Amino acid sequence: MNLHYRPKMSRQGLAPTHAVTVTNQFHEQREVQVAGESPLTLKVNGRELVTLMTLGTHPEELALGYLRNQRLLEDISDIASVEVDWERETVEIMTREGREITDWEEKLSKRTVTSGCGQGTVFSCTLDKLYDVHLPKVSLKQSKIYDLLTAITRFNEIYKRAGAVHGCALCHGTEILKFVEDVGRHNAADAISGWMWLEHVAGADKIFYTTGRLTSEMIMKSAHMGIPVLLSRSGVTHMGLELARDLGIIMIARAKGRAFLVYHGAEQIEFDARPKPPPRS
């Protein structure tokens, strides 16, 4: 191994956050930062390998690390170049002559979709049918958001005992119809979707709650479940916000206690329980 070898690499890291305007629990607007989220398709010698959802700050290192950890290439000197093109949302890895990936079909024939953040799978049919979904325009009371957040504190049993999990809930008003915990929020969301399918439960009058961040994948899942309101204890990504705007989903995040931020749909919320603002110094 050549300890001094470095492949030719682009430097196309993205800014990690974007400024957006939100409405807080006092019905006041302010500017906050949301994390970026961008698709990046890895190609090796022109052959598509996988698409990752990423913050985009270190895309070249991400591509190299993925190849290394998947054991698709064993030596950094096998790689000639790593070039990121954000307009095409691709990173092209070229190997040196005679250093191509061997047994490609065998290595890729069995794939396990992990629960790891940023490496879930989105199939083309999911995207193709996304804009066929027509969600109802609903209204929501601030007081009911608080009541629901209080009700949810009785759950998260696995997290309370062991940590390292996310929880998702299907809610009707302040009633928790189904609560699922899993190592990944996507797994928990899929389990709830399966339960809804089996039990013939419609999503039009429901709220979907998650402890995890609201990424584009979570927006897609909510839309395909027919649920028009998303509530999260965590934050949002820029792509998730843009998709929520496109689909007309109420997006509420950073929700804990009596605080929350409405990233989209503030005009559909009745602010009937505004807390007293803190004293100004």
Backbone as JSON, one array per atom type, in Angstrom:
{
  "sequence": "MNLHYRPKMSRQGLAPTHAVTVTNQFHEQREVQVAGESPLTLKVNGRELVTLMTLGTHPEELALGYLRNQRLLEDISDIASVEVDWERETVEIMTREGREITDWEEKLSKRTVTSGCGQGTVFSCTLDKLYDVHLPKVSLKQSKIYDLLTAITRFNEIYKRAGAVHGCALCHGTEILKFVEDVGRHNAADAISGWMWLEHVAGADKIFYTTGRLTSEMIMKSAHMGIPVLLSRSGVTHMGLELARDLGIIMIARAKGRAFLVYHGAEQIEFDARPKPPPRS",
  "N": [[0.84, -1.2, 0.0], [0.54, 2.17, -0.87], [1.35, 4.7, 1.16], [1.26, 7.38, 0.74], [-0.38, 7.9, -1.32], [-2.98, 9.58, -3.02], [-6.11, 9.77, -4.5], [-7.23, 11.71, -7.34], [-9.3, 14.34, -6.47], [-12.4, 16.08, -6.32], [-13.59, 19.09, -4.72], [-16.32, 19.63, -3.42], [-18.02, 20.31, -1.33], [-21.1, 21.09, 0.34], [-22.92, 23.87, 1.8], [-23.9, 23.4, 5.15], [-26.37, 24.16, 6.27], [-29.57, 25.87, 5.9], [-31.25, 28.99, 5.79], [-34.49, 29.6, 7.02], [-37.86, 30.85, 7.39], [-39.89, 30.68, 10.22], [-42.8, 30.05, 12.33], [-43.36, 30.65, 15.69], [-44.53, 29.42, 18.98], [-45.74, 31.65, 19.98], [-46.96, 32.83, 17.91], [-45.22, 34.3, 16.41], [-42.98, 35.34, 13.91], [-39.77, 34.13, 12.94], [-36.33, 33.82, 11.95], [-34.69, 30.78, 11.3], [-32.23, 28.13, 11.2], [-32.08, 25.31, 9.02], [-31.12, 21.92, 8.52], [-29.29, 20.82, 5.66], [-30.24, 18.61, 2.95], [-29.52, 16.33, 0.54], [-29.72, 14.34, -2.42], [-27.32, 11.95, -3.43], [-25.89, 10.2, -5.88], [-23.89, 7.4, -6.11], [-21.47, 6.4, -8.39], [-19.52, 3.95, -9.96], [-17.0, 3.76, -12.19], [-18.88, 4.58, -14.09], [-21.05, 3.0, -13.51], [-24.01, 2.74, -11.74], [-24.32, 2.66, -8.25], [-25.48, 3.21, -5.62], [-27.85, 5.41, -4.05], [-27.45, 7.97, -1.81], [-28.83, 9.86, 0.87], [-27.76, 12.91, 1.96], [-26.06, 15.34, 4.05], [-24.14, 16.66, 2.66], [-21.71, 17.93, 3.09], [-19.19, 16.75, 3.03], [-18.81, 15.21, 0.52], [-17.05, 13.72, -1.13], [-15.42, 12.25, 0.66], [-17.41, 10.81, 1.88], [-18.23, 9.13, -0.22], [-15.9, 7.6, -0.63], [-15.64, 6.39, 1.9], [-17.96, 4.85, 1.96], [-17.49, 2.94, -0.07], [-15.26, 1.7, 1.02], [-16.15, 0.69, 3.54], [-18.1, -1.04, 2.7], [-16.6, -2.87, 1.59], [-16.07, -3.01, -1.13], [-13.97, -2.06, -2.55], [-10.58, -2.55, -1.74], [-8.24, -1.12, -1.44], [-6.97, 2.13, -1.31], [-5.39, 3.0, -3.35], [-6.45, 1.82, -5.54], [-8.2, 3.55, -6.66], [-8.68, 6.08, -9.01], [-9.89, 8.63, -9.31], [-12.23, 10.91, -7.76], [-15.1, 12.49, -8.34], [-17.42, 14.98, -7.79], [-20.62, 16.05, -8.82], [-22.94, 18.27, -8.36], [-25.06, 19.32, -9.81], [-25.91, 17.22, -11.35], [-26.3, 15.54, -9.29], [-24.51, 13.5, -8.56], [-21.71, 11.38, -7.74], [-18.81, 10.47, -9.15], [-16.8, 7.75, -9.22], [-13.75, 6.74, -10.37], [-11.81, 3.97, -11.2], [-8.36, 2.92, -11.22], [-6.57, 1.73, -14.1], [-7.02, -1.68, -14.6], [-7.81, -2.08, -12.0], [-10.47, -2.52, -11.43], [-13.7, -3.12, -9.86], [-14.15, -6.4, -8.91], [-16.19, -9.32, -9.52], [-18.69, -8.04, -9.46], [-21.54, -8.46, -9.77], [-22.02, -10.58, -7.99], [-21.29, -9.43, -5.55], [-23.2, -7.47, -5.26], [-25.58, -8.77, -5.32], [-27.02, -9.54, -3.07], [-28.62, -7.55, -0.92], [-28.94, -5.65, 2.03], [-31.17, -3.53, 3.46], [-30.4, -0.98, 5.53], [-31.12, 0.47, 8.78], [-29.8, 2.74, 9.16], [-29.28, 6.24, 9.38], [-29.72, 8.28, 6.55], [-29.07, 6.36, 4.69], [-31.22, 4.95, 3.73], [-33.62, 3.33, 1.51], [-35.13, 4.48, -1.41], [-37.45, 3.82, -3.8], [-38.0, 4.15, -7.35], [-40.69, 4.02, -8.05], [-41.94, 4.95, -5.8], [-41.4, 7.68, -5.88], [-42.52, 8.32, -8.36], [-45.27, 8.09, -7.94], [-45.8, 9.9, -6.0], [-46.81, 12.53, -6.34], [-49.35, 11.99, -7.09], [-50.84, 11.82, -4.88], [-53.4, 13.3, -2.97], [-53.84, 15.33, -0.43], [-56.02, 16.15, 2.32], [-57.01, 19.48, 3.33], [-56.53, 20.52, 6.47], [-57.43, 21.72, 9.79], [-56.0, 22.82, 12.91], [-55.74, 22.98, 16.44], [-53.78, 24.9, 18.67], [-53.88, 24.28, 21.39], [-54.59, 21.58, 21.31], [-52.32, 20.47, 20.22], [-50.54, 20.75, 22.37], [-51.87, 19.09, 24.24], [-51.62, 16.62, 22.95], [-48.83, 16.28, 22.89], [-48.39, 16.0, 25.62], [-49.76, 13.6, 26.09], [-48.18, 11.81, 24.64], [-45.91, 11.57, 26.17], [-46.26, 9.41, 27.83], [-45.41, 7.23, 26.5], [-42.72, 5.78, 24.58], [-41.27, 3.69, 25.81], [-39.17, 1.8, 25.36], [-37.08, 3.5, 24.71], [-36.84, 4.89, 27.12], [-35.84, 2.92, 28.71], [-33.55, 1.89, 27.41], [-32.55, 3.62, 25.46], [-31.28, 4.83, 22.25], [-33.17, 4.41, 20.23], [-35.86, 5.28, 17.95], [-39.14, 6.7, 18.1], [-42.43, 6.43, 16.75], [-45.75, 7.62, 16.15], [-49.2, 7.11, 15.48], [-51.81, 9.28, 15.49], [-55.05, 10.36, 16.6], [-56.66, 13.18, 16.99], [-56.1, 13.76, 20.32], [-55.6, 11.18, 20.94], [-53.59, 8.3, 21.05], [-53.26, 6.1, 18.62], [-51.57, 4.13, 17.63], [-48.34, 3.18, 18.56], [-44.99, 2.9, 17.81], [-41.72, 1.73, 18.32], [-38.38, 1.69, 17.1], [-35.07, 0.89, 15.85], [-34.59, 2.67, 13.84], [-36.24, 5.55, 12.56], [-37.52, 5.27, 10.14], [-38.12, 2.56, 9.95], [-39.96, 2.31, 12.05], [-41.99, 3.99, 11.12], [-42.78, 2.6, 8.8], [-43.82, 0.28, 9.96], [-46.07, 1.27, 11.24], [-47.5, 2.15, 9.02], [-48.01, -0.34, 7.79], [-49.65, -1.48, 9.73], [-51.85, 0.28, 9.57], [-52.72, -0.35, 7.01], [-53.45, -3.06, 7.26], [-55.51, -2.83, 9.13], [-57.28, -1.2, 7.88], [-57.26, 1.6, 8.27], [-57.74, 4.95, 7.71], [-55.84, 7.88, 6.78], [-56.52, 10.56, 6.65], [-57.61, 12.18, 8.69], [-55.69, 12.18, 10.63], [-52.72, 12.55, 12.73], [-49.26, 12.39, 12.37], [-46.68, 11.45, 14.44], [-43.24, 11.76, 15.31], [-40.12, 10.97, 16.87], [-37.89, 11.5, 15.51], [-36.01, 13.36, 12.98], [-37.54, 15.37, 10.41], [-37.18, 14.42, 7.41], [-36.96, 14.29, 3.78], [-37.72, 11.68, 3.12], [-39.39, 10.96, 5.26], [-41.47, 12.76, 4.86], [-42.44, 11.79, 2.41], [-43.34, 9.24, 3.24], [-45.39, 9.94, 5.03], [-47.14, 11.23, 3.25], [-47.82, 9.11, 1.52], [-49.2, 7.55, 3.3], [-51.38, 9.07, 3.56], [-51.59, 11.09, 5.44], [-52.03, 14.31, 6.72], [-50.68, 15.91, 8.59], [-47.66, 16.46, 10.25], [-45.7, 15.91, 13.08], [-42.94, 16.58, 15.05], [-40.38, 15.84, 17.43], [-37.85, 16.51, 16.87], [-35.72, 18.15, 14.41], [-35.94, 19.6, 11.05], [-35.21, 18.95, 7.58], [-34.0, 20.81, 4.74], [-34.83, 19.87, 2.21], [-36.92, 18.22, 3.02], [-38.69, 20.17, 4.02], [-39.26, 21.63, 1.67], [-40.62, 19.68, 0.21], [-42.81, 19.18, 1.86], [-44.11, 21.63, 1.61], [-44.77, 21.51, -1.13], [-46.59, 19.38, -1.12], [-48.51, 20.13, 0.65], [-48.48, 19.59, 3.41], [-48.89, 19.99, 6.87], [-46.28, 21.01, 8.84], [-44.71, 20.54, 11.77], [-42.21, 21.05, 14.09], [-39.46, 20.57, 16.45], [-40.89, 20.17, 18.75], [-41.78, 20.18, 21.99], [-42.84, 19.94, 25.3], [-44.23, 23.0, 25.91], [-43.45, 24.28, 23.66], [-42.87, 24.85, 20.19], [-42.18, 24.79, 16.64], [-43.61, 25.96, 13.71], [-43.09, 24.97, 10.59], [-44.34, 24.81, 8.18], [-47.64, 25.62, 7.19], [-48.77, 27.31, 9.12], [-50.95, 29.0, 8.91], [-53.08, 27.31, 9.11], [-53.4, 26.68, 11.69], [-54.95, 27.25, 14.78], [-54.16, 29.55, 17.07], [-54.75, 29.19, 20.06], [-53.85, 28.93, 22.61], [-51.69, 30.45, 23.56], [-48.64, 30.7, 25.24], [-47.5, 32.78, 27.98], [-45.29, 35.31, 27.04], [-41.73, 35.34, 27.69], [-40.3, 37.54, 30.18], [-39.01, 40.67, 29.06], [-35.7, 41.77, 29.06]],
  "CA": [[0.0, 0.0, 0.0], [1.27, 3.44, -0.93], [0.79, 5.53, 2.23], [1.21, 8.78, 0.31], [-1.23, 8.02, -2.5], [-4.3, 10.19, -2.93], [-6.75, 9.92, -5.81], [-7.65, 13.05, -7.71], [-10.61, 14.56, -5.84], [-13.04, 17.39, -6.34], [-13.92, 19.62, -3.4], [-17.64, 20.19, -3.71], [-18.87, 20.29, -0.13], [-22.19, 22.05, 0.39], [-23.21, 24.5, 3.08], [-24.68, 22.41, 5.9], [-27.69, 24.63, 6.71], [-30.29, 26.87, 5.1], [-32.1, 29.87, 6.6], [-35.91, 29.61, 6.68], [-38.71, 31.59, 8.32], [-40.85, 29.82, 10.92], [-43.71, 30.71, 13.27], [-43.24, 29.97, 16.98], [-45.77, 29.23, 19.75], [-46.32, 32.95, 20.27], [-47.41, 33.31, 16.6], [-44.22, 35.25, 15.96], [-42.08, 34.79, 12.88], [-38.34, 34.38, 13.1], [-35.48, 33.05, 11.04], [-33.89, 29.7, 11.9], [-31.45, 27.33, 10.25], [-32.42, 23.9, 8.89], [-30.05, 21.13, 7.93], [-29.45, 20.46, 4.26], [-30.42, 17.2, 2.6], [-29.4, 16.22, -0.9], [-29.41, 13.0, -2.92], [-26.02, 11.81, -4.08], [-25.79, 8.86, -6.46], [-22.52, 6.92, -6.29], [-21.22, 5.61, -9.59], [-18.16, 3.44, -10.09], [-16.73, 3.56, -13.61], [-20.11, 4.8, -14.84], [-22.11, 2.09, -13.1], [-24.69, 3.24, -10.55], [-24.21, 1.77, -7.11], [-26.45, 3.5, -4.57], [-28.13, 6.82, -3.82], [-27.46, 8.32, -0.39], [-29.3, 11.19, 1.26], [-26.63, 13.41, 2.73], [-25.9, 16.76, 4.32], [-23.38, 17.14, 1.52], [-20.54, 18.74, 3.45], [-17.96, 16.01, 2.67], [-19.32, 14.17, -0.37], [-15.99, 12.85, -1.64], [-15.06, 11.34, 1.73], [-18.56, 9.92, 2.05], [-18.18, 8.11, -1.28], [-14.78, 6.71, -0.35], [-15.96, 5.6, 3.08], [-18.98, 3.85, 1.62], [-16.82, 1.86, -0.81], [-14.36, 0.98, 1.93], [-16.9, -0.04, 4.57], [-18.82, -2.12, 2.03], [-15.55, -3.77, 1.1], [-16.12, -3.13, -2.58], [-12.57, -1.86, -2.94], [-9.78, -2.8, -0.55], [-7.03, -0.29, -1.38], [-7.21, 3.48, -1.81], [-4.65, 3.17, -4.6], [-7.27, 1.3, -6.64], [-9.07, 4.63, -7.12], [-7.99, 7.14, -9.75], [-10.48, 9.95, -9.08], [-13.56, 11.04, -7.16], [-15.59, 13.77, -8.84], [-18.81, 15.27, -7.42], [-21.35, 16.98, -9.68], [-24.22, 18.47, -7.67], [-26.13, 19.56, -10.78], [-26.4, 15.89, -11.7], [-26.48, 14.83, -8.02], [-23.72, 12.28, -8.68], [-20.28, 11.33, -7.47], [-18.25, 9.46, -10.06], [-15.53, 7.17, -8.79], [-13.07, 6.02, -11.44], [-10.69, 3.17, -10.72], [-7.18, 2.89, -12.08], [-6.6, 0.64, -15.06], [-6.74, -2.99, -14.02], [-8.21, -2.12, -10.59], [-11.92, -2.46, -11.38], [-14.37, -4.01, -8.91], [-14.35, -7.75, -9.45], [-17.38, -10.04, -9.03], [-19.68, -7.0, -9.15], [-22.89, -9.02, -9.62], [-22.07, -11.38, -6.77], [-21.21, -8.55, -4.39], [-24.41, -6.65, -5.14], [-26.79, -9.6, -5.48], [-27.75, -9.57, -1.8], [-28.54, -6.24, -0.27], [-29.73, -5.44, 3.23], [-31.47, -2.12, 3.67], [-30.16, -0.73, 6.94], [-31.89, 1.53, 9.42], [-28.89, 3.87, 9.35], [-29.77, 7.51, 8.84], [-29.1, 8.73, 5.33], [-28.78, 5.28, 3.77], [-32.42, 4.21, 3.42], [-33.85, 3.11, 0.09], [-36.33, 5.04, -2.01], [-37.59, 3.28, -5.13], [-38.52, 5.11, -8.32], [-42.15, 4.01, -8.04], [-42.34, 5.8, -4.68], [-41.34, 9.05, -6.36], [-43.43, 8.48, -9.49], [-46.66, 8.18, -7.48], [-45.91, 10.82, -4.88], [-47.66, 13.69, -6.62], [-50.72, 11.54, -7.29], [-51.49, 11.91, -3.58], [-54.11, 14.55, -2.7], [-54.12, 15.37, 1.0], [-57.03, 17.15, 2.71], [-56.54, 20.65, 4.07], [-57.13, 20.4, 7.8], [-57.09, 22.75, 10.76], [-55.46, 22.24, 14.14], [-55.66, 23.94, 17.54], [-52.56, 24.9, 19.46], [-54.15, 23.58, 22.66], [-54.59, 20.14, 21.04], [-50.91, 20.09, 20.06], [-50.02, 20.59, 23.72], [-52.48, 17.9, 24.84], [-51.04, 15.44, 22.31], [-47.46, 16.15, 23.38], [-48.49, 15.46, 26.98], [-50.17, 12.19, 25.99], [-47.08, 11.02, 24.09], [-44.88, 11.34, 27.2], [-46.5, 8.12, 28.48], [-44.87, 6.18, 25.65], [-41.24, 5.73, 24.5], [-40.81, 2.8, 26.87], [-37.86, 1.23, 25.04], [-36.1, 4.59, 24.8], [-36.63, 5.18, 28.53], [-35.06, 1.84, 29.31], [-32.28, 1.57, 26.76], [-32.1, 4.64, 24.52], [-30.83, 4.38, 20.92], [-34.28, 4.1, 19.32], [-36.81, 6.33, 17.61], [-40.54, 6.34, 18.25], [-43.41, 7.06, 15.86], [-47.11, 7.41, 16.62], [-50.37, 7.52, 14.7], [-52.67, 9.95, 16.47], [-56.34, 10.92, 16.19], [-56.84, 14.16, 18.05], [-55.08, 13.54, 21.35], [-55.54, 9.74, 21.19], [-52.51, 7.58, 20.38], [-53.82, 4.87, 18.07], [-50.51, 3.13, 17.47], [-47.01, 3.72, 18.84], [-43.96, 1.91, 17.46], [-40.33, 2.13, 18.47], [-37.44, 0.87, 16.35], [-33.74, 1.51, 15.8], [-34.66, 3.75, 12.87], [-37.58, 6.11, 12.45], [-38.14, 4.76, 8.91], [-38.68, 1.26, 10.28], [-41.15, 2.54, 12.87], [-43.03, 4.54, 10.24], [-43.27, 1.53, 7.93], [-44.64, -0.61, 10.77], [-47.37, 1.93, 11.43], [-48.18, 2.1, 7.72], [-48.51, -1.7, 7.62], [-50.8, -1.63, 10.64], [-52.98, 1.01, 8.99], [-53.18, -1.12, 5.84], [-54.13, -4.26, 7.75], [-56.71, -2.47, 9.89], [-58.1, -0.3, 7.04], [-57.32, 2.9, 8.94], [-57.43, 6.07, 6.81], [-54.94, 8.86, 7.39], [-56.93, 11.94, 6.36], [-57.88, 12.94, 9.92], [-54.7, 11.74, 11.61], [-51.46, 13.25, 12.91], [-48.13, 11.45, 12.51], [-45.65, 11.98, 15.35], [-41.98, 11.03, 15.34], [-39.04, 11.57, 17.65], [-36.8, 11.76, 14.58], [-36.09, 14.55, 12.15], [-38.44, 15.29, 9.26], [-36.47, 14.45, 6.14], [-37.83, 14.08, 2.62], [-38.28, 10.34, 3.17], [-40.51, 10.96, 6.2], [-42.57, 13.45, 4.2], [-43.0, 10.84, 1.45], [-44.08, 8.2, 3.94], [-46.63, 10.54, 5.52], [-48.03, 11.45, 2.1], [-48.34, 7.83, 1.03], [-50.17, 7.1, 4.3], [-52.53, 9.96, 3.5], [-51.64, 11.87, 6.68], [-51.71, 15.69, 6.36], [-50.01, 16.65, 9.66], [-46.46, 15.84, 10.79], [-45.27, 16.53, 14.33], [-41.66, 15.97, 15.42], [-39.6, 16.38, 18.55], [-36.55, 16.9, 16.33], [-35.73, 19.23, 13.42], [-36.34, 19.31, 9.68], [-34.22, 19.23, 6.55], [-34.49, 21.74, 3.74], [-35.59, 19.14, 1.2], [-38.18, 17.83, 3.65], [-39.55, 21.35, 4.07], [-39.72, 21.94, 0.32], [-41.58, 18.66, -0.17], [-44.02, 19.44, 2.65], [-44.77, 22.76, 0.96], [-45.35, 21.03, -2.39], [-47.69, 18.43, -0.9], [-49.52, 20.72, 1.53], [-48.44, 18.93, 4.71], [-48.54, 20.82, 8.02], [-45.01, 20.51, 9.37], [-44.41, 21.12, 13.08], [-41.03, 20.38, 14.63], [-38.91, 21.1, 17.69], [-42.07, 20.21, 19.61], [-41.54, 19.58, 23.29], [-43.44, 20.76, 26.34], [-45.13, 24.01, 25.35], [-42.73, 24.98, 22.6], [-42.82, 24.2, 18.88], [-41.99, 25.66, 15.49], [-44.38, 25.57, 12.54], [-42.29, 25.24, 9.39], [-45.3, 25.0, 7.08], [-49.04, 25.45, 7.55], [-49.15, 28.1, 10.29], [-52.28, 29.59, 8.69], [-54.09, 26.28, 9.39], [-53.37, 26.43, 13.13], [-55.6, 28.24, 15.63], [-53.3, 29.79, 18.22], [-55.72, 29.44, 21.13], [-53.25, 28.65, 23.92], [-50.36, 31.05, 23.53], [-48.05, 30.92, 26.57], [-47.04, 34.14, 28.24], [-43.89, 35.49, 26.6], [-40.8, 35.61, 28.8], [-40.09, 38.98, 30.4], [-37.91, 41.24, 28.3], [-34.71, 42.44, 29.92]],
  "C": [[0.87, 1.25, 0.0], [0.64, 4.41, 0.07], [0.67, 6.99, 1.83], [0.24, 8.98, -0.86], [-2.56, 8.69, -2.16], [-4.89, 10.25, -4.33], [-7.06, 11.39, -6.08], [-9.08, 13.25, -7.2], [-11.11, 15.97, -6.06], [-13.24, 17.84, -4.9], [-15.23, 20.37, -3.53], [-18.58, 20.1, -2.51], [-19.89, 21.4, -0.14], [-22.26, 22.73, 1.75], [-24.15, 23.59, 3.87], [-26.09, 22.85, 6.27], [-28.25, 25.67, 5.75], [-31.16, 27.7, 6.04], [-33.54, 29.8, 6.1], [-36.66, 30.4, 7.74], [-39.76, 30.65, 8.9], [-41.74, 30.67, 11.81], [-43.64, 29.96, 14.59], [-44.57, 29.94, 17.72], [-46.44, 30.52, 20.16], [-46.92, 33.59, 19.01], [-46.51, 34.44, 16.11], [-43.33, 34.58, 14.92], [-40.64, 35.11, 13.22], [-37.57, 33.48, 12.15], [-34.69, 32.0, 11.83], [-33.14, 28.99, 10.79], [-31.99, 25.9, 10.22], [-31.28, 23.18, 8.18], [-30.33, 20.85, 6.46], [-29.69, 18.97, 4.09], [-30.43, 17.11, 1.09], [-29.15, 14.77, -1.3], [-28.07, 13.0, -3.63], [-25.89, 10.37, -4.56], [-24.33, 8.51, -6.71], [-22.44, 6.06, -7.54], [-19.75, 5.18, -9.6], [-17.93, 3.07, -11.55], [-18.01, 3.64, -14.45], [-21.27, 3.94, -14.42], [-22.7, 2.55, -11.77], [-24.68, 2.21, -9.44], [-25.33, 1.98, -6.1], [-26.69, 5.0, -4.55], [-28.25, 7.06, -2.33], [-28.08, 9.7, -0.21], [-28.29, 11.74, 2.25], [-26.7, 14.91, 2.98], [-25.06, 17.42, 3.22], [-22.14, 17.93, 1.84], [-19.22, 18.08, 3.06], [-18.32, 14.89, 1.71], [-18.25, 13.22, -0.89], [-15.58, 11.81, -0.59], [-16.19, 10.34, 2.0], [-18.52, 8.79, 1.03], [-17.06, 7.11, -1.02], [-15.08, 5.8, 0.84], [-16.99, 4.53, 2.81], [-18.34, 2.67, 0.91], [-15.94, 1.02, 0.12], [-15.14, 0.11, 2.91], [-17.73, -1.18, 3.98], [-17.86, -3.15, 1.45], [-15.65, -4.02, -0.4], [-14.75, -2.9, -3.2], [-11.73, -1.91, -1.67], [-8.63, -1.81, -0.36], [-7.32, 1.07, -2.0], [-6.49, 3.7, -3.14], [-5.36, 2.55, -5.8], [-8.04, 2.43, -7.34], [-8.26, 5.72, -7.8], [-8.54, 8.51, -9.4], [-11.86, 9.83, -8.45], [-14.07, 12.43, -7.51], [-17.08, 13.93, -8.53], [-19.39, 16.3, -8.37], [-22.74, 17.16, -9.08], [-25.35, 18.77, -8.64], [-26.75, 18.23, -11.22], [-26.66, 15.02, -10.47], [-25.74, 13.49, -8.04], [-22.3, 12.48, -8.15], [-19.73, 10.16, -8.28], [-16.89, 9.03, -9.54], [-14.94, 6.38, -9.94], [-11.9, 5.25, -10.84], [-9.52, 3.26, -11.7], [-7.25, 1.66, -13.0], [-6.17, -0.67, -14.4], [-7.17, -3.13, -12.57], [-9.73, -2.09, -10.44], [-12.46, -3.39, -10.28], [-14.59, -5.36, -9.58], [-15.59, -8.38, -8.82], [-18.48, -9.06, -8.62], [-21.05, -7.59, -8.87], [-23.03, -9.79, -8.32], [-22.09, -10.49, -5.53], [-22.49, -7.76, -4.17], [-25.7, -7.46, -5.19], [-27.64, -9.65, -4.22], [-27.54, -8.25, -1.09], [-29.43, -6.22, 0.96], [-29.94, -3.95, 3.41], [-31.35, -1.84, 5.16], [-31.07, 0.36, 7.46], [-31.04, 2.76, 9.65], [-29.4, 5.12, 8.68], [-29.0, 7.88, 7.58], [-28.82, 7.63, 4.33], [-30.01, 4.4, 3.56], [-32.59, 4.07, 1.92], [-35.16, 3.74, -0.34], [-36.41, 4.55, -3.46], [-38.25, 4.3, -6.05], [-40.04, 5.16, -8.3], [-42.7, 4.85, -6.9], [-42.39, 7.25, -5.12], [-42.36, 9.3, -7.46], [-44.85, 8.74, -9.04], [-46.87, 9.23, -6.4], [-46.89, 11.95, -5.15], [-49.06, 13.29, -7.1], [-51.53, 11.65, -6.01], [-52.14, 13.28, -3.42], [-54.54, 14.55, -1.23], [-55.16, 16.42, 1.33], [-56.38, 18.33, 3.42], [-57.27, 20.68, 5.4], [-56.73, 21.57, 8.67], [-56.73, 22.08, 12.08], [-55.39, 23.33, 15.2], [-54.35, 23.78, 18.3], [-52.75, 24.11, 20.75], [-54.12, 22.07, 22.47], [-53.17, 19.63, 20.79], [-50.29, 19.86, 21.43], [-50.56, 19.33, 24.38], [-51.87, 16.63, 24.26], [-49.61, 15.22, 22.79], [-47.42, 15.6, 24.8], [-48.82, 13.98, 26.95], [-49.01, 11.31, 25.54], [-46.01, 10.74, 25.13], [-45.08, 10.02, 27.93], [-45.91, 6.96, 27.7], [-43.34, 6.22, 25.66], [-40.64, 4.81, 25.57], [-39.42, 2.23, 26.6], [-36.78, 2.3, 25.19], [-35.8, 4.91, 26.26], [-35.74, 4.14, 29.19], [-33.66, 1.74, 28.72], [-31.73, 2.66, 25.87], [-31.89, 4.06, 23.13], [-31.95, 3.95, 20.0], [-35.06, 5.37, 19.01], [-38.22, 5.81, 17.83], [-41.4, 7.09, 17.26], [-44.81, 6.71, 16.36], [-48.12, 7.86, 15.58], [-51.39, 8.04, 15.69], [-53.96, 10.43, 15.81], [-56.75, 11.89, 17.28], [-55.72, 14.01, 19.06], [-54.96, 12.06, 21.71], [-54.39, 9.11, 20.39], [-53.06, 6.24, 19.91], [-52.78, 3.76, 17.98], [-49.18, 3.81, 17.72], [-46.0, 2.61, 18.6], [-42.59, 2.51, 17.69], [-39.44, 1.17, 17.68], [-36.1, 1.59, 16.33], [-33.67, 2.65, 14.79], [-36.08, 4.25, 12.73], [-38.29, 5.59, 11.2], [-38.78, 3.4, 9.16], [-39.98, 1.42, 11.07], [-42.3, 3.08, 12.03], [-43.62, 3.47, 9.34], [-44.16, 0.56, 8.69], [-46.03, -0.03, 11.0], [-48.17, 1.9, 10.13], [-48.77, 0.71, 7.47], [-49.71, -1.98, 8.5], [-52.03, -0.92, 10.09], [-53.57, 0.24, 7.81], [-53.98, -2.33, 6.27], [-55.47, -3.93, 8.39], [-57.62, -1.51, 9.12], [-58.32, 1.05, 7.72], [-56.9, 3.98, 7.95], [-56.58, 7.1, 7.54], [-55.41, 10.29, 7.33], [-57.15, 12.79, 7.6], [-56.87, 12.62, 11.02], [-53.51, 12.7, 11.66], [-50.38, 12.18, 13.05], [-47.06, 12.12, 13.35], [-44.4, 11.12, 15.25], [-40.98, 11.75, 16.24], [-37.88, 11.98, 16.74], [-37.03, 12.99, 13.73], [-36.99, 14.29, 10.94], [-37.65, 15.5, 7.98], [-37.45, 14.23, 5.0], [-38.47, 12.69, 2.66], [-39.47, 10.26, 4.13], [-41.71, 11.69, 5.63], [-43.25, 12.52, 3.2], [-43.85, 9.78, 2.13], [-45.41, 8.74, 4.47], [-47.63, 10.74, 4.39], [-48.64, 10.15, 1.61], [-49.3, 7.19, 2.03], [-51.4, 7.98, 4.33], [-52.68, 10.86, 4.71], [-51.19, 13.31, 6.4], [-50.95, 16.5, 7.4], [-48.84, 15.83, 10.19], [-45.98, 16.63, 12.0], [-43.99, 15.82, 14.79], [-41.04, 16.65, 16.62], [-38.28, 16.94, 18.06], [-36.72, 18.0, 15.28], [-36.18, 18.76, 12.05], [-35.14, 19.53, 8.76], [-34.85, 20.15, 5.5], [-35.3, 21.04, 2.67], [-36.92, 18.66, 1.75], [-39.17, 18.97, 3.69], [-40.11, 21.68, 2.69], [-40.79, 20.95, -0.13], [-42.89, 18.83, 0.58], [-44.81, 20.61, 2.05], [-45.46, 22.32, -0.32], [-46.6, 20.21, -2.16], [-48.77, 18.97, 0.04], [-49.61, 20.05, 2.89], [-48.09, 19.96, 5.79], [-47.31, 20.2, 8.67], [-44.67, 21.26, 10.65], [-43.25, 20.35, 13.68], [-40.52, 21.12, 15.86], [-40.01, 21.19, 18.75], [-41.8, 19.45, 20.9], [-42.09, 20.51, 24.37], [-44.45, 21.71, 25.74], [-44.43, 24.86, 24.3], [-42.79, 24.17, 21.31], [-42.55, 25.26, 17.82], [-42.8, 25.11, 14.33], [-43.58, 25.96, 11.3], [-43.17, 25.41, 8.16], [-46.71, 24.76, 7.61], [-49.5, 26.25, 8.75], [-50.54, 28.71, 10.15], [-53.41, 28.6, 8.97], [-54.17, 25.95, 10.88], [-54.04, 27.59, 13.86], [-54.76, 28.4, 16.89], [-54.16, 30.21, 19.41], [-55.14, 29.23, 22.52], [-51.83, 29.22, 23.98], [-49.81, 31.23, 24.96], [-47.64, 32.37, 26.73], [-45.59, 34.26, 27.77], [-42.99, 35.75, 27.78], [-40.59, 37.11, 28.97], [-38.88, 39.46, 29.62], [-36.98, 41.99, 29.25], [-34.46, 43.86, 29.44]]
}
